Amino acid sequence: MPVNKLSLVDAAYRVLANRYEEKNESDPMPFNELLLSVGELVGIEDQNDLLNLASSFYTSLTVDGRFVIKENNTWVLREHELFANIHIDMNAVYAEDEDDEDEDEEKEEDESLDEAEEDEDELDMDDKSLMGDDDDSDD
């Protein structure tokens, strides 16, 4: 396929595959570098044109199963990564969400208890003022 007829995603695949062949190891590539390299490969020279394509290109990479996003917005080819390096244990993710929810519920309970105690204190003060002071009634 002629280079200028490549889609941006296919060009990204080619860029990352060449990078792997040169280093013989999976070396994550920052998104901005990948975008510039893809632009060179497909013949987009104007950086404004590249910036206009950046969000749709990013979405395409995310959806395409051949690519994996790593830490700090870097990208590699899935075929060059070990399963253990890219697998996310969803049980751990849900456990973190549940822990966050539990903490939120505890904070809400603490706040409502504090408010209830404040209301009780105010009622006690009102009761004392309504009853009057015992020392004053003896006079």
TATA-V145970 format. One record per pair of residues at least 24 apart in sequence whose C-alpha atoms are under 6 Angstrom apart, sorted by the first residue. I is the first residue (numbers start at 1). J is the second residue. D is the distance in whole Angstrom. If there is no record, write none. Layout:
# TATA-V145970
I,J,D
I,J,D
This chain:
# TATA-V145970
3,42,6
4,42,4
11,38,6
12,38,6
26,80,6
28,74,5
28,75,5
28,76,5
29,74,5
29,75,5
30,74,4
31,74,6
